[in-house]
Amino acid sequence: MQRFLRLFRVHRDEWPAMLPVLLVVLTVNLLVILHYWPLFSQPSDSVFGPFPSKFHVSGFDALLYSMSSRWNIFYNICFRHPLLPYFLLPTWAVTRLLLLITGYNSVQWVLGLQLGLCAFYGFLFFFRLLRDTLLLSGFESATLVWLLLSFGMIMVSTAVPDHFIFSFFLLLFTLWLAGRRMASRKPMTTAETFWLFILTAGVTLTNGVKTLLAQWLVNGRRVFRWRNVAALACGVLLIWGIGKISFELVVKPDIEARTAAKQRAEKKPQPKPTAQRAPHHEESKSPFATYLRWADTQTPRWASLRENFMGETLILHRFHLLEDIGTGRPTFISYESAVPYAIEAILFILAVLGFIVALRQRLAWLAMSWLGFDVVIHFVFGFGLNEVYIMACHWAFVLPLMIGFLISRLRDWPRRLLTFMVLLIAAAMLAYNLTLIVQYLA
């Protein structure tokens, strides 16, 4: 346990890189908290509370506020994020205690602390990955960390009550661990992979696939040994079982109770429950049917790549700033000048060059396999394609990582020149995106 806790100790030589990160994360979190404090600080007896209807920052959900204020499990949580409600039990307990003491709902402060810590340590493990595995200097590693921080949707994700920043931390921790094992030529143990799978898939199911890809690319054919396969199969069954139990014991009774209450309010006779009665609620559909409903074959792929997957992820649009597509934001918004497109193109080209020079690096292939998995989900099946930018925490770190591979292959003045150029881009994007966030939330 002490060895594990030492991983989270910030060393003296890491603070110069991480202090700016901490300041930005705290600033954005404080802006979100203060902006919504008048609306969210008053206790509510509602199941969802005022959060889903009042919280509007891009397309992010506020269900974590709801679950942390009045603990519950909702349908679209129990199968997609099966362990997330249980991770929030301490948050709910502290929030309830503070409510009894102060009379205010302090969920924003309690959850905001967790969001900030996950963001900070995600960036910290990314810094360690660049410095210790790619063998970049402290300044080069810090420059790429600041570049990642400057991405518009990454900055916003550090402070919104959604699950993405938890995924950000867990994925970067997994990537760091895989990089260490590759560098030392040691395998990821079955126990490590099992617990990482439980944690990552527990937050978001697709993260579990990335954990399995990490062990495969670290261990090679050893992943197919029967003990490893049996252990991971148990992990899959455990995640599925928790989701199923959550649905049967918490979600289903809650749906039935709310349905009965609505019928009584409308003064309609309640039909007798029968085993053969067809469900009328979307919440009663099978998870597979719900996933198919999220598929999108209509949204244009090229425009999504240009304006959302790369565009809004990296540089926020001034028009319809941080609006939700459910409240009037167009699916695609164009920049008013060519500068953002030029910056996107430069970063994309640098990342491609980085991957080319790192073709023999398994870490590069691991990161690209994760990115490829997300591309298949969003651009082939179309899941969440109309607001793909809010999922930037799942993949955006691949860009600075690939640029890191390119920097590591250069020498002398070309290396210093590229680092300085990346630093200028990071500074410009950080200032621009942070200014817009302050403008929206102030």
One Martini backbone bead per residue (centre of mass of N, CA, C, O) as a GRO file, in nm:
protein
  442
    1MET     BB    1   0.057   0.063  -0.021
    2GLN     BB    2   0.298   0.257   0.001
    3ARG     BB    3   0.390   0.220  -0.290
    4PHE     BB    4   0.129   0.334  -0.415
    5LEU     BB    5   0.128   0.616  -0.271
    6ARG     BB    6   0.403   0.714  -0.395
    7LEU     BB    7   0.287   0.774  -0.682
    8PHE     BB    8   0.132   1.051  -0.554
    9ARG     BB    9   0.394   1.191  -0.523
   10VAL     BB   10   0.520   1.510  -0.546
   11HIS     BB   11   0.797   1.618  -0.675
   12ARG     BB   12   1.012   1.875  -0.687
   13ASP     BB   13   1.069   1.848  -1.012
   14GLU     BB   14   0.741   1.868  -1.081
   15TRP     BB   15   0.626   2.153  -1.000
   16PRO     BB   16   0.696   2.340  -1.242
   17ALA     BB   17   0.485   2.184  -1.428
   18MET     BB   18   0.223   2.161  -1.220
   19LEU     BB   19   0.141   2.443  -1.119
   20PRO     BB   20  -0.009   2.554  -1.370
   21VAL     BB   21  -0.215   2.329  -1.373
   22LEU     BB   22  -0.341   2.380  -1.096
   23LEU     BB   23  -0.435   2.672  -1.149
   24VAL     BB   24  -0.626   2.612  -1.386
   25VAL     BB   25  -0.806   2.401  -1.251
   26LEU     BB   26  -0.900   2.582  -1.017
   27THR     BB   27  -1.022   2.807  -1.187
   28VAL     BB   28  -1.239   2.645  -1.341
   29ASN     BB   29  -1.379   2.527  -1.094
   30LEU     BB   30  -1.454   2.798  -0.961
   31LEU     BB   31  -1.630   2.903  -1.192
   32VAL     BB   32  -1.845   2.682  -1.184
   33ILE     BB   33  -1.930   2.704  -0.890
   34LEU     BB   34  -2.008   3.012  -0.884
   35HIS     BB   35  -2.213   3.009  -1.118
   36TYR     BB   36  -2.407   2.765  -0.967
   37TRP     BB   37  -2.458   2.824  -0.664
   38PRO     BB   38  -2.742   2.967  -0.655
   39LEU     BB   39  -2.886   2.700  -0.779
   40PHE     BB   40  -2.730   2.444  -0.602
   41SER     BB   41  -2.734   2.512  -0.277
   42GLN     BB   42  -3.019   2.415  -0.262
   43PRO     BB   43  -3.225   2.203  -0.150
   44SER     BB   44  -3.366   1.886  -0.284
   45ASP     BB   45  -3.633   1.638  -0.343
   46SER     BB   46  -3.550   1.562  -0.603
   47VAL     BB   47  -3.410   1.321  -0.783
   48PHE     BB   48  -3.238   1.523  -0.979
   49GLY     BB   49  -3.288   1.800  -0.947
   50PRO     BB   50  -3.161   2.104  -1.096
   51PHE     BB   51  -2.926   2.009  -1.287
   52PRO     BB   52  -3.015   1.912  -1.579
   53SER     BB   53  -3.184   2.188  -1.641
   54LYS     BB   54  -2.937   2.408  -1.553
   55PHE     BB   55  -2.700   2.265  -1.685
   56HIS     BB   56  -2.473   2.451  -1.925
   57VAL     BB   57  -2.201   2.271  -2.075
   58SER     BB   58  -2.240   2.196  -2.345
   59GLY     BB   59  -2.292   1.826  -2.328
   60PHE     BB   60  -2.287   1.796  -2.032
   61ASP     BB   61  -2.356   1.627  -1.754
   62ALA     BB   62  -2.526   1.634  -1.404
   63LEU     BB   63  -2.554   1.348  -1.253
   64LEU     BB   64  -2.336   1.370  -1.029
   65TYR     BB   65  -2.494   1.570  -0.863
   66SER     BB   66  -2.740   1.394  -0.814
   67MET     BB   67  -2.592   1.141  -0.685
   68SER     BB   68  -2.445   1.325  -0.456
   69SER     BB   69  -2.715   1.432  -0.321
   70ARG     BB   70  -2.906   1.175  -0.421
   71TRP     BB   71  -2.871   0.866  -0.411
   72ASN     BB   72  -2.846   0.706  -0.734
   73ILE     BB   73  -2.961   0.507  -1.018
   74PHE     BB   74  -2.940   0.528  -1.359
   75TYR     BB   75  -2.989   0.385  -1.653
   76ASN     BB   76  -2.743   0.536  -1.814
   77ILE     BB   77  -2.537   0.417  -1.585
   78CYS     BB   78  -2.548   0.102  -1.508
   79PHE     BB   79  -2.425   0.008  -1.806
   80ARG     BB   80  -2.196   0.227  -1.876
   81HIS     BB   81  -2.136   0.297  -1.539
   82PRO     BB   82  -2.137   0.067  -1.300
   83LEU     BB   83  -1.933   0.204  -1.061
   84LEU     BB   84  -1.984   0.509  -1.024
   85PRO     BB   85  -2.198   0.522  -0.792
   86TYR     BB   86  -1.996   0.388  -0.579
   87PHE     BB   87  -1.774   0.609  -0.595
   88LEU     BB   88  -2.001   0.832  -0.482
   89LEU     BB   89  -2.063   0.766  -0.183
   90PRO     BB   90  -1.865   0.957  -0.034
   91THR     BB   91  -1.978   1.215  -0.158
   92TRP     BB   92  -2.261   1.185  -0.040
   93ALA     BB   93  -2.184   1.173   0.261
   94VAL     BB   94  -2.045   1.452   0.277
   95THR     BB   95  -2.282   1.618   0.166
   96ARG     BB   96  -2.486   1.543   0.391
   97LEU     BB   97  -2.320   1.648   0.627
   98LEU     BB   98  -2.303   1.946   0.527
   99LEU     BB   99  -2.607   1.989   0.522
  100LEU     BB  100  -2.652   1.952   0.832
  101ILE     BB  101  -2.454   2.187   0.912
  102THR     BB  102  -2.529   2.432   0.686
  103GLY     BB  103  -2.787   2.394   0.467
  104TYR     BB  104  -2.610   2.317   0.220
  105ASN     BB  105  -2.530   2.226  -0.107
  106SER     BB  106  -2.186   2.094  -0.148
  107VAL     BB  107  -2.133   1.928  -0.414
  108GLN     BB  108  -1.941   2.109  -0.579
  109TRP     BB  109  -1.699   2.095  -0.381
  110VAL     BB  110  -1.665   1.789  -0.348
  111LEU     BB  111  -1.650   1.714  -0.650
  112GLY     BB  112  -1.438   1.924  -0.735
  113LEU     BB  113  -1.204   1.790  -0.584
  114GLN     BB  114  -1.204   1.529  -0.753
  115LEU     BB  115  -1.167   1.654  -1.030
  116GLY     BB  116  -0.899   1.798  -0.969
  117LEU     BB  117  -0.733   1.548  -0.890
  118CYS     BB  118  -0.767   1.388  -1.154
  119ALA     BB  119  -0.643   1.599  -1.335
  120PHE     BB  120  -0.367   1.634  -1.202
  121TYR     BB  121  -0.281   1.324  -1.218
  122GLY     BB  122  -0.304   1.294  -1.516
  123PHE     BB  123  -0.080   1.501  -1.587
  124LEU     BB  124   0.143   1.370  -1.418
  125PHE     BB  125   0.155   1.094  -1.573
  126PHE     BB  126   0.219   1.226  -1.842
  127PHE     BB  127   0.486   1.352  -1.759
  128ARG     BB  128   0.623   1.080  -1.680
  129LEU     BB  129   0.603   0.949  -1.953
  130LEU     BB  130   0.778   1.154  -2.108
  131ARG     BB  131   1.034   1.150  -1.921
  132ASP     BB  132   1.077   0.822  -1.862
  133THR     BB  133   1.009   0.695  -2.156
  134LEU     BB  134   1.093   0.924  -2.378
  135LEU     BB  135   1.328   1.107  -2.256
  136LEU     BB  136   1.256   1.383  -2.178
  137SER     BB  137   1.268   1.674  -2.071
  138GLY     BB  138   1.122   1.871  -1.844
  139PHE     BB  139   1.044   2.098  -2.047
  140GLU     BB  140   0.925   1.922  -2.273
  141SER     BB  141   0.711   1.785  -2.098
  142ALA     BB  142   0.570   2.045  -2.004
  143THR     BB  143   0.486   2.147  -2.283
  144LEU     BB  144   0.293   1.901  -2.345
  145VAL     BB  145   0.112   1.938  -2.102
  146TRP     BB  146   0.020   2.227  -2.178
  147LEU     BB  147  -0.104   2.146  -2.444
  148LEU     BB  148  -0.322   1.963  -2.327
  149LEU     BB  149  -0.447   2.184  -2.141
  150SER     BB  150  -0.524   2.385  -2.388
  151PHE     BB  151  -0.750   2.222  -2.453
  152GLY     BB  152  -1.068   2.302  -2.439
  153MET     BB  153  -1.210   2.023  -2.343
  154ILE     BB  154  -1.009   1.960  -2.121
  155MET     BB  155  -1.053   2.209  -1.948
  156VAL     BB  156  -1.357   2.167  -1.903
  157SER     BB  157  -1.346   1.866  -1.787
  158THR     BB  158  -1.212   1.946  -1.502
  159ALA     BB  159  -1.524   2.088  -1.401
  160VAL     BB  160  -1.734   1.880  -1.480
  161PRO     BB  161  -2.018   1.658  -1.387
  162ASP     BB  162  -1.846   1.418  -1.522
  163HIS     BB  163  -1.662   1.119  -1.621
  164PHE     BB  164  -1.407   1.203  -1.800
  165ILE     BB  165  -1.180   1.271  -1.587
  166PHE     BB  166  -1.164   0.984  -1.478
  167SER     BB  167  -1.070   0.859  -1.741
  168PHE     BB  168  -0.819   1.028  -1.781
  169PHE     BB  169  -0.665   0.921  -1.538
  170LEU     BB  170  -0.682   0.611  -1.593
  171LEU     BB  171  -0.555   0.611  -1.877
  172LEU     BB  172  -0.282   0.749  -1.800
  173PHE     BB  173  -0.202   0.541  -1.594
  174THR     BB  174  -0.202   0.300  -1.789
  175LEU     BB  175   0.004   0.419  -1.989
  176TRP     BB  176   0.233   0.451  -1.788
  177LEU     BB  177   0.252   0.154  -1.703
  178ALA     BB  178   0.302   0.040  -1.985
  179GLY     BB  179   0.561   0.204  -2.039
  180ARG     BB  180   0.726   0.082  -1.807
  181ARG     BB  181   0.708  -0.214  -1.899
  182MET     BB  182   0.840  -0.174  -2.174
  183ALA     BB  183   1.111  -0.051  -2.074
  184SER     BB  184   1.164  -0.312  -1.867
  185ARG     BB  185   1.047  -0.584  -1.981
  186LYS     BB  186   0.771  -0.611  -1.828
  187PRO     BB  187   0.487  -0.736  -1.721
  188MET     BB  188   0.153  -0.737  -1.692
  189THR     BB  189  -0.028  -0.836  -1.457
  190THR     BB  190  -0.317  -0.984  -1.381
  191ALA     BB  191  -0.387  -0.806  -1.136
  192GLU     BB  192  -0.347  -0.532  -1.265
  193THR     BB  193  -0.550  -0.572  -1.498
  194PHE     BB  194  -0.799  -0.639  -1.335
  195TRP     BB  195  -0.817  -0.369  -1.169
  196LEU     BB  196  -0.809  -0.180  -1.411
  197PHE     BB  197  -1.061  -0.289  -1.545
  198ILE     BB  198  -1.260  -0.230  -1.320
  199LEU     BB  199  -1.211   0.077  -1.312
  200THR     BB  200  -1.243   0.158  -1.612
  201ALA     BB  201  -1.513   0.005  -1.676
  202GLY     BB  202  -1.669   0.129  -1.433
  203VAL     BB  203  -1.677   0.413  -1.566
  204THR     BB  204  -1.621   0.289  -1.871
  205LEU     BB  205  -1.648   0.036  -2.082
  206THR     BB  206  -1.436   0.120  -2.308
  207ASN     BB  207  -1.187   0.127  -2.117
  208GLY     BB  208  -1.149  -0.180  -2.089
  209VAL     BB  209  -1.039  -0.228  -2.372
  210LYS     BB  210  -0.777  -0.060  -2.328
  211THR     BB  211  -0.660  -0.239  -2.107
  212LEU     BB  212  -0.638  -0.495  -2.284
  213LEU     BB  213  -0.451  -0.366  -2.496
  214ALA     BB  214  -0.219  -0.308  -2.305
  215GLN     BB  215  -0.151  -0.599  -2.226
  216TRP     BB  216  -0.104  -0.706  -2.510
  217LEU     BB  217   0.135  -0.501  -2.590
  218VAL     BB  218   0.314  -0.592  -2.348
  219ASN     BB  219   0.283  -0.929  -2.345
  220GLY     BB  220   0.141  -1.056  -2.573
  221ARG     BB  221   0.078  -1.397  -2.583
  222ARG     BB  222   0.040  -1.417  -2.267
  223VAL     BB  223  -0.269  -1.332  -2.254
  224PHE     BB  224  -0.362  -1.645  -2.344
  225ARG     BB  225  -0.350  -1.750  -2.083
  226TRP     BB  226  -0.574  -1.910  -1.888
  227ARG     BB  227  -0.550  -1.738  -1.631
  228ASN     BB  228  -0.588  -1.464  -1.763
  229VAL     BB  229  -0.856  -1.520  -1.907
  230ALA     BB  230  -1.016  -1.599  -1.652
  231ALA     BB  231  -0.981  -1.334  -1.495
  232LEU     BB  232  -1.106  -1.144  -1.714
  233ALA     BB  233  -1.377  -1.288  -1.728
  234CYS     BB  234  -1.451  -1.220  -1.438
  235GLY     BB  235  -1.449  -0.915  -1.480
  236VAL     BB  236  -1.678  -0.903  -1.687
  237LEU     BB  237  -1.893  -1.041  -1.507
  238LEU     BB  238  -1.881  -0.837  -1.278
  239ILE     BB  239  -1.968  -0.587  -1.435
  240TRP     BB  240  -2.234  -0.704  -1.537
  241GLY     BB  241  -2.353  -0.781  -1.258
  242ILE     BB  242  -2.364  -0.497  -1.138
  243GLY     BB  243  -2.552  -0.378  -1.350
  244LYS     BB  244  -2.785  -0.579  -1.308
  245ILE     BB  245  -2.831  -0.535  -1.005
  246SER     BB  246  -2.882  -0.232  -1.020
  247PHE     BB  247  -3.134  -0.255  -1.191
  248GLU     BB  248  -3.311  -0.450  -1.011
  249LEU     BB  249  -3.270  -0.289  -0.717
  250VAL     BB  250  -3.290   0.028  -0.825
  251VAL     BB  251  -3.398   0.114  -1.107
  252LYS     BB  252  -3.667  -0.038  -1.142
  253PRO     BB  253  -3.816   0.061  -0.884
  254ASP     BB  254  -3.790   0.362  -0.961
  255ILE     BB  255  -3.953   0.353  -1.222
  256GLU     BB  256  -4.216   0.241  -1.095
  257ALA     BB  257  -4.259   0.470  -0.891
  258ARG     BB  258  -4.269   0.709  -1.096
  259THR     BB  259  -4.501   0.594  -1.266
  260ALA     BB  260  -4.713   0.582  -1.039
  261ALA     BB  261  -4.701   0.881  -0.960
  262LYS     BB  262  -4.786   0.992  -1.237
  263GLN     BB  263  -5.061   0.849  -1.252
  264ARG     BB  264  -5.178   0.977  -0.997
  265ALA     BB  265  -5.150   1.273  -1.091
  266GLU     BB  266  -5.339   1.205  -1.356
  267LYS     BB  267  -5.578   1.018  -1.273
  268LYS     BB  268  -5.497   0.724  -1.352
  269PRO     BB  269  -5.535   0.410  -1.398
  270GLN     BB  270  -5.366   0.137  -1.281
  271PRO     BB  271  -5.229  -0.115  -1.416
  272LYS     BB  272  -5.183  -0.434  -1.402
  273PRO     BB  273  -4.925  -0.625  -1.334
  274THR     BB  274  -4.736  -0.799  -1.583
  275ALA     BB  275  -4.510  -1.010  -1.737
  276GLN     BB  276  -4.619  -0.925  -2.048
  277ARG     BB  277  -4.571  -0.635  -2.033
  278ALA     BB  278  -4.495  -0.377  -2.220
  279PRO     BB  279  -4.273  -0.142  -2.243
  280HIS     BB  280  -4.289   0.235  -2.228
  281HIS     BB  281  -3.995   0.279  -2.154
  282GLU     BB  282  -3.680   0.355  -2.229
  283GLU     BB  283  -3.561   0.238  -1.957
  284SER     BB  284  -3.674  -0.070  -2.038
  285LYS     BB  285  -3.473  -0.121  -2.227
  286SER     BB  286  -3.230  -0.263  -2.365
  287PRO     BB  287  -2.904  -0.193  -2.391
  288PHE     BB  288  -2.871  -0.268  -2.691
  289ALA     BB  289  -3.102  -0.088  -2.798
  290THR     BB  290  -2.980   0.175  -2.696
  291TYR     BB  291  -2.713   0.167  -2.854
  292LEU     BB  292  -2.848   0.171  -3.134
  293ARG     BB  293  -2.981   0.455  -3.096
  294TRP     BB  294  -2.688   0.604  -3.093
  295ALA     BB  295  -2.661   0.569  -3.371
  296ASP     BB  296  -2.493   0.744  -3.660
  297THR     BB  297  -2.563   0.804  -4.022
  298GLN     BB  298  -2.597   1.132  -4.087
  299THR     BB  299  -2.347   1.256  -3.996
  300PRO     BB  300  -2.092   1.419  -4.115
  301ARG     BB  301  -1.761   1.324  -4.109
  302TRP     BB  302  -1.577   1.558  -4.203
  303ALA     BB  303  -1.704   1.783  -4.032
  304SER     BB  304  -1.655   1.640  -3.762
  305LEU     BB  305  -1.349   1.636  -3.780
  306ARG     BB  306  -1.297   1.945  -3.821
  307GLU     BB  307  -1.505   2.086  -3.598
  308ASN     BB  308  -1.492   1.863  -3.351
  309PHE     BB  309  -1.266   1.652  -3.311
  310MET     BB  310  -1.062   1.895  -3.356
  311GLY     BB  311  -1.178   2.172  -3.310
  312GLU     BB  312  -1.340   2.190  -3.029
  313THR     BB  313  -1.128   2.033  -2.872
  314LEU     BB  314  -0.902   2.261  -2.906
  315ILE     BB  315  -1.097   2.508  -3.019
  316LEU     BB  316  -1.308   2.731  -2.938
  317HIS     BB  317  -1.608   2.867  -3.017
  318ARG     BB  318  -1.756   3.173  -3.017
  319PHE     BB  319  -1.995   3.062  -3.138
  320HIS     BB  320  -2.186   2.906  -2.930
  321LEU     BB  321  -2.064   2.901  -2.650
  322LEU     BB  322  -2.095   2.609  -2.483
  323GLU     BB  323  -2.322   2.479  -2.616
  324ASP     BB  324  -2.606   2.281  -2.657
  325ILE     BB  325  -2.768   2.081  -2.885
  326GLY     BB  326  -3.034   2.076  -2.698
  327THR     BB  327  -3.022   2.428  -2.703
  328GLY     BB  328  -2.924   2.519  -3.027
  329ARG     BB  329  -2.675   2.397  -3.125
  330PRO     BB  330  -2.498   2.342  -3.378
  331THR     BB  331  -2.320   2.087  -3.504
  332PHE     BB  332  -2.181   2.316  -3.685
  333ILE     BB  333  -1.889   2.532  -3.655
  334SER     BB  334  -1.726   2.806  -3.775
  335TYR     BB  335  -1.458   2.981  -3.821
  336GLU     BB  336  -1.365   3.324  -3.880
  337SER     BB  337  -1.080   3.191  -3.934
  338ALA     BB  338  -0.772   3.024  -4.033
  339VAL     BB  339  -0.604   2.975  -3.773
  340PRO     BB  340  -0.727   2.721  -3.637
  341TYR     BB  341  -0.679   2.537  -3.883
  342ALA     BB  342  -0.370   2.567  -3.881
  343ILE     BB  343  -0.322   2.450  -3.600
  344GLU     BB  344  -0.449   2.177  -3.649
  345ALA     BB  345  -0.260   2.097  -3.884
  346ILE     BB  346   0.005   2.110  -3.732
  347LEU     BB  347  -0.061   1.900  -3.512
  348PHE     BB  348  -0.130   1.671  -3.704
  349ILE     BB  349   0.141   1.653  -3.854
  350LEU     BB  350   0.320   1.609  -3.605
  351ALA     BB  351   0.179   1.346  -3.516
  352VAL     BB  352   0.233   1.183  -3.771
  353LEU     BB  353   0.542   1.206  -3.760
  354GLY     BB  354   0.567   1.073  -3.483
  355PHE     BB  355   0.456   0.796  -3.570
  356ILE     BB  356   0.663   0.734  -3.789
  357VAL     BB  357   0.920   0.742  -3.592
  358ALA     BB  358   0.742   0.519  -3.394
  359LEU     BB  359   0.685   0.233  -3.534
  360ARG     BB  360   0.871   0.059  -3.311
  361GLN     BB  361   0.670   0.153  -3.089
  362ARG     BB  362   0.446   0.023  -2.869
  363LEU     BB  363   0.331   0.279  -2.743
  364ALA     BB  364   0.229   0.401  -3.006
  365TRP     BB  365   0.037   0.165  -3.076
  366LEU     BB  366  -0.137   0.189  -2.828
  367ALA     BB  367  -0.240   0.476  -2.869
  368MET     BB  368  -0.355   0.417  -3.159
  369SER     BB  369  -0.555   0.197  -3.072
  370TRP     BB  370  -0.728   0.383  -2.905
  371LEU     BB  371  -0.797   0.583  -3.127
  372GLY     BB  372  -0.918   0.372  -3.322
  373PHE     BB  373  -1.149   0.288  -3.137
  374ASP     BB  374  -1.285   0.569  -3.129
  375VAL     BB  375  -1.326   0.599  -3.434
  376VAL     BB  376  -1.515   0.359  -3.466
  377ILE     BB  377  -1.735   0.447  -3.271
  378HIS     BB  378  -1.788   0.741  -3.404
  379PHE     BB  379  -1.744   0.698  -3.737
  380VAL     BB  380  -1.889   0.425  -3.783
  381PHE     BB  381  -2.131   0.412  -3.563
  382GLY     BB  382  -2.190   0.716  -3.429
  383PHE     BB  383  -2.127   0.759  -3.138
  384GLY     BB  384  -2.163   1.082  -3.042
  385LEU     BB  385  -2.095   1.262  -3.302
  386ASN     BB  386  -2.248   1.543  -3.249
  387GLU     BB  387  -2.055   1.541  -2.954
  388VAL     BB  388  -1.742   1.437  -2.956
  389TYR     BB  389  -1.579   1.655  -2.787
  390ILE     BB  390  -1.661   1.559  -2.490
  391MET     BB  391  -1.452   1.293  -2.543
  392ALA     BB  392  -1.144   1.391  -2.530
  393CYS     BB  393  -1.028   1.230  -2.278
  394HIS     BB  394  -0.996   0.952  -2.453
  395TRP     BB  395  -0.767   1.092  -2.690
  396ALA     BB  396  -0.603   1.375  -2.694
  397PHE     BB  397  -0.317   1.272  -2.577
  398VAL     BB  398  -0.200   1.162  -2.849
  399LEU     BB  399  -0.084   1.416  -2.974
  400PRO     BB  400   0.146   1.494  -2.770
  401LEU     BB  401   0.277   1.215  -2.776
  402MET     BB  402   0.364   1.216  -3.076
  403ILE     BB  403   0.531   1.475  -3.051
  404GLY     BB  404   0.728   1.349  -2.850
  405PHE     BB  405   0.853   1.148  -3.048
  406LEU     BB  406   0.966   1.365  -3.236
  407ILE     BB  407   1.148   1.513  -3.034
  408SER     BB  408   1.324   1.256  -2.954
  409ARG     BB  409   1.459   1.245  -3.261
  410LEU     BB  410   1.584   1.506  -3.218
  411ARG     BB  411   1.847   1.762  -3.260
  412ASP     BB  412   1.923   2.036  -3.129
  413TRP     BB  413   1.779   2.296  -3.295
  414PRO     BB  414   1.526   2.140  -3.396
  415ARG     BB  415   1.430   2.066  -3.111
  416ARG     BB  416   1.408   2.355  -2.994
  417LEU     BB  417   1.218   2.468  -3.210
  418LEU     BB  418   0.978   2.276  -3.167
  419THR     BB  419   0.934   2.335  -2.869
  420PHE     BB  420   0.881   2.639  -2.905
  421MET     BB  421   0.637   2.611  -3.094
  422VAL     BB  422   0.460   2.449  -2.898
  423LEU     BB  423   0.462   2.662  -2.674
  424LEU     BB  424   0.317   2.883  -2.835
  425ILE     BB  425   0.060   2.727  -2.893
  426ALA     BB  426  -0.014   2.668  -2.598
  427ALA     BB  427  -0.032   2.964  -2.504
  428ALA     BB  428  -0.249   3.058  -2.705
  429MET     BB  429  -0.469   2.845  -2.634
  430LEU     BB  430  -0.487   2.899  -2.333
  431ALA     BB  431  -0.570   3.197  -2.350
  432TYR     BB  432  -0.816   3.166  -2.534
  433ASN     BB  433  -0.985   2.947  -2.383
  434LEU     BB  434  -0.987   3.080  -2.101
  435THR     BB  435  -1.130   3.338  -2.186
  436LEU     BB  436  -1.395   3.200  -2.278
  437ILE     BB  437  -1.464   3.065  -2.011
  438VAL     BB  438  -1.482   3.322  -1.847
  439GLN     BB  439  -1.700   3.455  -2.022
  440TYR     BB  440  -1.921   3.230  -1.964
  441LEU     BB  441  -1.892   3.217  -1.624
  442ALA     BB  442  -1.877   3.526  -1.513
   0.00000   0.00000   0.00000
